Amino acid sequence: MNLSWSRATRRTLSIAGGLAVLFLAGCLEKRVVWSPDGARALVITKEAELFVCDAGGRLSDRLASGTKLAVWFSDSQRIAFAVRRDVKDWATLAPLLGERRGDVEARADDLWRALEQGAPWGVVTVDLKGQLDLALLRLREAHGPALKTRLTANEWAALAGKTVGVTDVMVARVDAGKLVASQWVSTHVGAILELRPAPGGNALAWTQECLGTKDDYALAVATLDGGKPVIVAPRAAGFPDWDTTGRALVYVEAPPGRGGDDENLVLGVVTRRGVLNENGALALEEKPTYLAGTLFSTLMHVRCLRDGRVLFNALEMSLPLAAADYAGNQREQLFAVDPSRQATLVRMIPRGREADLPQGLSFFEVSPNGEQVVFGGDKGEVAILTLATGDVSAIQGADRTYYQGLPSWRGPSELCFVKRMPAVDGQPPRRPAEIILRRGEKETVLSQDWSDALLANVASKDRD
């Protein structure tokens, strides 16, 4: 449900709840992704180029372009990856819109009628519904010559060059530093936030940007036998997981609404829903199981442990609240819910150790043996939580640099992350940061032989 408030109360939420979403770790991209067997890692640059490297850091030639998201299947041979490309013509775009095509065409018709009635171009093209670029492509195709006469040269030049991004979801095998046996799975208008292969390797789940909204994502799943994808949840947090059966997805969902609207406090539900039958075919469970209620954020992660517990990050907040109760220093908590026990919700981080972790916990991954969780922050923080004891090891603190921590697990006790290199004997380091493999207290430099340009393209974040 959405709770709409008076203007004064909305101001309180913007301070307390709204800002809480803003100081989450952010949508940090996974730039170094290790195969389950630890033999190879996918390396993804911020310029959307995909490489693979071995455990010694030796890089392949470029595997793909337009790729900012790639993950391994459990066999350590195949990968799923998302390829972003720009589409300029309406004829290519229209079939991808599905049931939303009529809405986009109607929006384009509204724009044209407004122009015919003398409305200025800068007024009619204010994007209020998140569909403007789609409607402009339709408008350009339907009324191009007549439209050109109504626009200035600069306005027409901008419209003539307008494109819309679409994303192809692909699967391929990595063999001898090349992608082979590529398989197309789906094409979606907009971005893909997460790819999650089924443990059995026969299906793929992902979160895709919703048309006509801001920052909303739907959860979709498809089997890899050529079947059509189906929507599991029309509005879901960006990072779901498969449960221990490998046949159900666990995710945080919220009612469809206006994403990114900070005038609404949105409640979500941690949900488990069966999506595959015992033969591996798509079979959506009619009645999902609701595990826990929470405040909703697009950046929430869900990860399932081998013992059946479900981990998720959330802001802990009690209602009603006073504005003075939240001064911008509130922290997220990692919770565990056990579906086998009713009403069992456990805080995993001791109160006394919360300050050793990033303020927002939306970037976390469970170790391969399920015993530890690594967290990353957008200021380079890296910290490890031991689930059984609540112990926290701060590997790297926050710093105002353009280098992210980007931690990932290579094995049960081996961590990969971007380390800010210290000065030695008063001398500056050869490079300000390197990608490190850390086992216990021993560290080796994975990126030793990488060029400065490539390392910066992997380790640094966009300057905004």
DOZAVO-55907 format. One record per residue (C-alpha): x, y, z; residue number from 1; residue in three letters. Coordinates in steps of 0.5 Angstrom, whole numbers, plus 2048, in hexadecimal, padded with zeros to 3 digits. Each point is the difference from the previous one (the first is absolute). Layout:
BEGIN
REC    xx    yy    zz     n   res
REC     X     Y     Z   NUM   ala
...
//
This chain:
BEGIN
REC    xx    yy    zz     n   res
REC   800   800   800     1   met
REC   802   807   7FF     2   asn
REC   7FF   805   806     3   leu
REC   7FF   807   7FD     4   ser
REC   801   806   805     5   trp
REC   7FF   807   801     6   ser
REC   806   805   7FE     7   arg
REC   803   801   807     8   ala
REC   800   7F8   801     9   thr
REC   803   7FF   7F9    10   arg
REC   805   805   802    11   arg
REC   802   7FC   806    12   thr
REC   800   7F9   7FB    13   leu
REC   805   804   7FC    14   ser
REC   805   801   805    15   ile
REC   7FF   7F9   804    16   ala
REC   7FD   7FB   7FB    17   gly
REC   802   804   7F9    18   gly
REC   807   801   802    19   leu
REC   801   7F9   803    20   ala
REC   7FF   7FD   7F9    21   val
REC   805   806   7FD    22   leu
REC   805   7FD   804    23   phe
REC   800   7F9   7FF    24   leu
REC   806   7FE   7FD    25   ala
REC   7FD   801   7F9    26   gly
REC   800   7FC   7FA    27   cys
REC   807   7FE   800    28   leu
REC   802   7FC   7FA    29   glu
REC   803   7F9   801    30   lys
REC   806   801   7FC    31   arg
REC   804   7F9   801    32   val
REC   7FC   7FA   801    33   val
REC   803   7F9   801    34   trp
REC   7FE   7FA   7FE    35   ser
REC   7FE   7FB   805    36   pro
REC   806   7FC   7FF    37   asp
REC   804   806   801    38   gly
REC   804   7FF   7FA    39   ala
REC   7FE   806   7FC    40   arg
REC   7FD   807   801    41   ala
REC   7FC   804   7FB    42   leu
REC   802   807   800    43   val
REC   7FC   805   7FE    44   ile
REC   802   808   7FF    45   thr
REC   7FB   806   801    46   lys
REC   801   801   7F9    47   glu
REC   7FC   7F9   7FF    48   ala
REC   805   7FC   7FD    49   glu
REC   801   7F9   803    50   leu
REC   806   7FC   801    51   phe
REC   802   7F9   803    52   val
REC   806   7FF   804    53   cys
REC   803   7FA   804    54   asp
REC   803   800   807    55   ala
REC   806   803   7FE    56   gly
REC   7FD   806   7FD    57   gly
REC   801   7FE   7F9    58   arg
REC   7FB   804   7FC    59   leu
REC   7FD   7FD   7FA    60   ser
REC   7FE   804   7FA    61   asp
REC   7F9   804   800    62   arg
REC   7FB   7FB   800    63   leu
REC   7FA   805   7FF    64   ala
REC   7FE   808   800    65   ser
REC   7FA   803   803    66   gly
REC   800   7FB   806    67   thr
REC   800   803   807    68   lys
REC   7FD   7FA   803    69   leu
REC   802   7F8   800    70   ala
REC   800   7FA   804    71   val
REC   802   7F9   800    72   trp
REC   7FC   7FA   800    73   phe
REC   801   7FB   806    74   ser
REC   804   7FC   7FA    75   asp
REC   806   805   800    76   ser
REC   7FF   7FF   7F8    77   gln
REC   7FA   804   7FE    78   arg
REC   7FF   808   802    79   ile
REC   7F9   804   7FF    80   ala
REC   802   807   7FE    81   phe
REC   7FC   806   7FE    82   ala
REC   802   804   7FA    83   val
REC   7FD   807   7FF    84   arg
REC   7FF   803   7F9    85   arg
REC   7FD   807   7FE    86   asp
REC   7F9   7FF   7FB    87   val
REC   7FF   806   7FC    88   lys
REC   7FA   7FE   7FC    89   asp
REC   7F9   7FF   802    90   trp
REC   7FF   7F9   7FC    91   ala
REC   805   7FD   804    92   thr
REC   7FE   802   806    93   leu
REC   7F8   7FF   800    94   ala
REC   800   7F9   800    95   pro
REC   804   800   806    96   leu
REC   7FB   804   804    97   leu
REC   7FA   7FB   801    98   gly
REC   7FA   802   803    99   glu
REC   803   807   801   100   arg
REC   801   802   7F9   101   arg
REC   7F9   803   800   102   gly
REC   801   804   806   103   asp
REC   807   803   7FC   104   val
REC   7FC   801   7FA   105   glu
REC   7FB   804   804   106   ala
REC   805   804   803   107   arg
REC   803   802   7F9   108   ala
REC   7F9   802   7FE   109   asp
REC   7FF   804   806   110   asp
REC   807   804   7FE   111   leu
REC   7FE   801   7F9   112   trp
REC   7F9   803   802   113   arg
REC   803   805   805   114   ala
REC   805   802   7FB   115   leu
REC   7FB   801   7FB   116   glu
REC   7FC   804   805   117   gln
REC   806   805   800   118   gly
REC   804   7FD   807   119   ala
REC   807   801   800   120   pro
REC   805   7FA   7FF   121   trp
REC   803   801   806   122   gly
REC   7F9   800   804   123   val
REC   7FD   7FA   7FD   124   val
REC   807   7FC   800   125   thr
REC   800   800   808   126   val
REC   801   7F9   802   127   asp
REC   7FB   7FE   806   128   leu
REC   7FF   7F9   7FE   129   lys
REC   806   7FD   7FF   130   gly
REC   7FE   7FF   7F8   131   gln
REC   802   806   7FD   132   leu
REC   806   7FD   7FC   133   asp
REC   7FC   7FA   7FD   134   leu
REC   7FA   805   7FE   135   ala
REC   805   805   7FD   136   leu
REC   802   7FA   7FB   137   leu
REC   7F9   7FE   7FF   138   arg
REC   7FF   808   7FE   139   leu
REC   806   801   7FC   140   arg
REC   7FE   7FA   7FC   141   glu
REC   7F8   802   7FF   142   ala
REC   801   807   7FF   143   his
REC   808   801   7FE   144   gly
REC   7FF   805   7FA   145   pro
REC   7FA   804   803   146   ala
REC   804   800   807   147   leu
REC   806   803   7FD   148   lys
REC   7FD   806   7FE   149   thr
REC   7FD   801   807   150   arg
REC   807   800   803   151   leu
REC   807   804   800   152   thr
REC   806   7FD   7FD   153   ala
REC   803   7FE   807   154   asn
REC   7F9   7FD   802   155   glu
REC   800   7FC   7FA   156   trp
REC   807   7FE   800   157   ala
REC   7FF   7FD   807   158   ala
REC   7FA   7FC   7FE   159   leu
REC   803   7FD   7FA   160   ala
REC   805   7FD   804   161   gly
REC   7FC   7FE   806   162   lys
REC   800   7F8   801   163   thr
REC   7FE   7FC   806   164   val
REC   804   7FA   803   165   gly
REC   7FE   7F9   800   166   val
REC   803   7FA   803   167   thr
REC   801   7F9   7FE   168   asp
REC   801   7FB   805   169   val
REC   805   7FB   7FD   170   met
REC   803   7F9   803   171   val
REC   807   7FD   7FD   172   ala
REC   805   7FC   802   173   arg
REC   807   803   801   174   val
REC   805   7FB   7FD   175   asp
REC   808   802   7FF   176   ala
REC   7FE   807   801   177   gly
REC   7FB   801   7FB   178   lys
REC   7F8   800   800   179   leu
REC   7FD   7FA   7FD   180   val
REC   7F9   7FD   7FF   181   ala
REC   7FD   806   801   182   ser
REC   7F8   800   801   183   gln
REC   7FB   805   800   184   trp
REC   7FB   800   806   185   val
REC   7FD   807   800   186   ser
REC   800   807   7FE   187   thr
REC   7FD   805   804   188   his
REC   7FF   808   7FF   189   val
REC   804   803   806   190   gly
REC   805   7FE   805   191   ala
REC   801   7F9   803   192   ile
REC   803   801   807   193   leu
REC   801   7F8   802   194   glu
REC   801   7FA   7FD   195   leu
REC   7FF   7F9   805   196   arg
REC   801   7F9   7FC   197   pro
REC   7FC   7FB   804   198   ala
REC   805   7FB   803   199   pro
REC   7FE   7FA   7FC   200   gly
REC   802   804   7FA   201   gly
REC   7F9   800   7FC   202   asn
REC   7FD   806   801   203   ala
REC   802   808   801   204   leu
REC   7FD   805   804   205   ala
REC   801   808   800   206   trp
REC   7FD   806   802   207   thr
REC   7FE   805   7FA   208   gln
REC   7FF   807   800   209   glu
REC   7F8   802   7FF   210   cys
REC   7FE   804   7FB   211   leu
REC   7FC   807   802   212   gly
REC   803   800   807   213   thr
REC   806   803   803   214   lys
REC   805   7FB   804   215   asp
REC   7FB   7FA   800   216   asp
REC   802   7F9   7FE   217   tyr
REC   7FC   7FA   7FE   218   ala
REC   802   7F8   802   219   leu
REC   800   7FC   7FA   220   ala
REC   803   7F9   7FF   221   val
REC   801   7FB   7FA   222   ala
REC   802   7F9   7FE   223   thr
REC   806   7FF   7FB   224   leu
REC   7FC   7FC   7FC   225   asp
REC   7FD   806   7FC   226   gly
REC   7FA   801   804   227   gly
REC   7FD   807   800   228   lys
REC   802   804   807   229   pro
REC   7FA   801   805   230   val
REC   800   805   805   231   ile
REC   800   7FE   807   232   val
REC   7FF   806   804   233   ala
REC   7FE   807   7FC   234   pro
REC   804   804   805   235   arg
REC   806   7FD   804   236   ala
REC   806   802   803   237   ala
REC   806   7FF   7FC   238   gly
REC   804   7FA   803   239   phe
REC   7FC   7FA   801   240   pro
REC   803   7F9   801   241   asp
REC   7FE   7F8   7FF   242   trp
REC   7FE   7FC   806   243   asp
REC   803   7FA   802   244   thr
REC   7FC   7FC   7FC   245   thr
REC   802   803   7F9   246   gly
REC   7F9   801   7FE   247   arg
REC   7FD   806   804   248   ala
REC   802   807   800   249   leu
REC   801   804   806   250   val
REC   7FF   808   7FF   251   tyr
REC   7FD   806   803   252   val
REC   7FA   803   7FD   253   glu
REC   7FC   806   800   254   ala
REC   7F9   802   7FD   255   pro
REC   801   803   7F9   256   pro
REC   801   808   801   257   gly
REC   804   806   7FE   258   arg
REC   807   7FE   802   259   gly
REC   805   805   802   260   gly
REC   7FA   804   803   261   asp
REC   803   803   807   262   asp
REC   7F9   802   802   263   glu
REC   7FE   7F9   801   264   asn
REC   802   7FB   805   265   leu
REC   800   7F9   7FD   266   val
REC   7FF   7FA   804   267   leu
REC   803   7F9   7FD   268   gly
REC   7FF   7F9   801   269   val
REC   806   7FB   800   270   val
REC   7FD   7FB   7FC   271   thr
REC   801   7F8   7FE   272   arg
REC   7FD   7FE   7F9   273   arg
REC   801   7F9   7FD   274   gly
REC   801   801   7F8   275   val
REC   802   7FA   7FE   276   leu
REC   7FD   7F9   800   277   asn
REC   804   7F9   802   278   glu
REC   802   7FF   7F9   279   asn
REC   803   807   7FF   280   gly
REC   7FA   803   7FC   281   ala
REC   7FD   807   802   282   leu
REC   7FA   800   804   283   ala
REC   7FF   806   805   284   leu
REC   7FD   7FE   806   285   glu
REC   7F9   803   801   286   glu
REC   801   802   807   287   lys
REC   807   803   802   288   pro
REC   802   7FF   808   289   thr
REC   801   807   803   290   tyr
REC   806   800   805   291   leu
REC   801   807   803   292   ala
REC   7FE   807   7FF   293   gly
REC   805   805   7FF   294   thr
REC   801   807   7FD   295   leu
REC   801   800   7F9   296   phe
REC   806   802   7FC   297   ser
REC   802   7FE   7F9   298   thr
REC   807   7FE   802   299   leu
REC   7FE   7FB   805   300   met
REC   804   7F9   800   301   his
REC   7FD   7FA   802   302   val
REC   805   7FA   800   303   arg
REC   7FE   7F9   802   304   cys
REC   804   7FB   805   305   leu
REC   801   7F9   800   306   arg
REC   7FC   7FF   806   307   asp
REC   7FA   803   7FD   308   gly
REC   801   807   804   309   arg
REC   7FF   806   7FB   310   val
REC   804   806   801   311   leu
REC   7FE   807   7FE   312   phe
REC   802   807   802   313   asn
REC   7FB   805   802   314   ala
REC   800   807   804   315   leu
REC   7FD   7FF   807   316   glu
REC   7FB   805   801   317   met
REC   7FA   800   805   318   ser
REC   7F9   804   7FF   319   leu
REC   7FE   805   802   320   pro
REC   807   804   800   321   leu
REC   802   807   802   322   ala
REC   804   804   7FB   323   ala
REC   806   801   806   324   ala
REC   800   7F8   800   325   asp
REC   804   800   7FA   326   tyr
REC   806   804   7FE   327   ala
REC   803   7FD   7FA   328   gly
REC   804   7FB   804   329   asn
REC   7FB   7FA   800   330   gln
REC   803   7FA   7FD   331   arg
REC   7FE   7FA   7FD   332   glu
REC   7FF   7F9   803   333   gln
REC   801   7F9   7FD   334   leu
REC   7FA   7FC   802   335   phe
REC   7FF   7F8   7FF   336   ala
REC   7F9   7FD   800   337   val
REC   7FF   7F8   801   338   asp
REC   7FA   7FE   7FC   339   pro
REC   800   7FA   804   340   ser
REC   7FF   803   806   341   arg
REC   7FA   805   801   342   gln
REC   801   807   802   343   ala
REC   808   7FF   800   344   thr
REC   804   807   7FE   345   leu
REC   807   800   802   346   val
REC   804   806   800   347   arg
REC   807   7FE   7FE   348   met
REC   805   806   802   349   ile
REC   801   801   807   350   pro
REC   7FE   807   802   351   arg
REC   807   802   802   352   gly
REC   803   7FE   7F9   353   arg
REC   7FB   803   7FC   354   glu
REC   805   806   7FF   355   ala
REC   806   7FC   7FD   356   asp
REC   7FB   7FF   7FA   357   leu
REC   7FE   804   7FB   358   pro
REC   7FA   804   801   359   gln
REC   7FC   7FD   7FB   360   gly
REC   800   7F9   7FF   361   leu
REC   7FE   7FF   7F9   362   ser
REC   806   7FD   7FD   363   phe
REC   801   7F9   803   364   phe
REC   802   7F9   7FE   365   glu
REC   800   7FA   804   366   val
REC   807   7FC   800   367   ser
REC   7FF   7F9   7FC   368   pro
REC   800   7FC   807   369   asn
REC   7FA   804   802   370   gly
REC   804   802   807   371   glu
REC   802   808   7FE   372   gln
REC   7FD   806   7FD   373   val
REC   804   805   7FD   374   val
REC   7FE   807   7FF   375   phe
REC   802   806   7FB   376   gly
REC   7FF   807   801   377   gly
REC   800   806   7FB   378   asp
REC   806   803   803   379   lys
REC   804   7FA   800   380   gly
REC   7FE   7FC   806   381   glu
REC   801   7F9   801   382   val
REC   7FE   7FC   806   383   ala
REC   7FF   7F9   801   384   ile
REC   7FA   7FD   805   385   leu
REC   801   7F9   803   386   thr
REC   7F9   7FE   801   387   leu
REC   800   7FB   805   388   ala
REC   804   804   805   389   thr
REC   7FE   807   7FE   390   gly
REC   807   802   7FF   391   asp
REC   802   806   7FB   392   val
REC   807   801   7FD   393   ser
REC   801   807   7FD   394   ala
REC   804   7FE   7FA   395   ile
REC   800   807   7FD   396   gln
REC   7FD   807   803   397   gly
REC   7FD   805   7FC   398   ala
REC   804   806   7FC   399   asp
REC   7FE   805   7FC   400   arg
REC   803   7FD   7F9   401   thr
REC   7FD   7FE   7FA   402   tyr
REC   802   7F9   801   403   tyr
REC   7FB   7FB   802   404   gln
REC   801   7FA   805   405   gly
REC   7FC   7FB   7FB   406   leu
REC   801   7FA   804   407   pro
REC   7FF   7F9   7FE   408   ser
REC   801   7F9   802   409   trp
REC   805   7FB   7FC   410   arg
REC   7FF   7FB   805   411   gly
REC   7FE   7FE   807   412   pro
REC   805   804   804   413   ser
REC   803   804   7FA   414   glu
REC   7FE   807   7FE   415   leu
REC   801   805   7FA   416   cys
REC   7FF   807   801   417   phe
REC   803   807   7FE   418   val
REC   805   802   805   419   lys
REC   803   807   801   420   arg
REC   807   7FF   800   421   met
REC   804   804   805   422   pro
REC   806   804   800   423   ala
REC   807   7FC   801   424   val
REC   805   803   804   425   asp
REC   7FD   807   7FF   426   gly
REC   800   7FE   7F8   427   gln
REC   7FA   800   7FC   428   pro
REC   7FD   7FA   7FE   429   pro
REC   801   7FE   7F8   430   arg
REC   7F9   800   7FF   431   arg
REC   7FB   803   805   432   pro
REC   7FC   7F9   800   433   ala
REC   800   7F9   7FE   434   glu
REC   7FC   7FA   800   435   ile
REC   802   7FB   805   436   ile
REC   7FF   7F9   802   437   leu
REC   800   7FF   808   438   arg
REC   800   7FA   803   439   arg
REC   801   801   808   440   gly
REC   805   805   801   441   glu
REC   803   7FE   7F9   442   lys
REC   7FF   805   7FA   443   glu
REC   802   7FF   7F9   444   thr
REC   7FF   805   7FA   445   val
REC   7FB   7FE   7FB   446   leu
REC   801   806   7FB   447   ser
REC   808   800   801   448   gln
REC   800   800   7F8   449   asp
REC   7FA   804   7FE   450   trp
REC   801   806   7FD   451   ser
REC   7FF   807   804   452   asp
REC   7FA   801   7FB   453   ala
REC   7FD   7F9   801   454   leu
REC   800   800   807   455   leu
REC   7FD   807   801   456   ala
REC   7FB   7FE   7FC   457   asn
REC   7FE   7FA   804   458   val
REC   802   803   807   459   ala
REC   7FD   807   800   460   ser
REC   7F9   803   800   461   lys
REC   7FD   805   7FB   462   asp
REC   801   807   802   463   arg
REC   7FA   803   801   464   asp
//
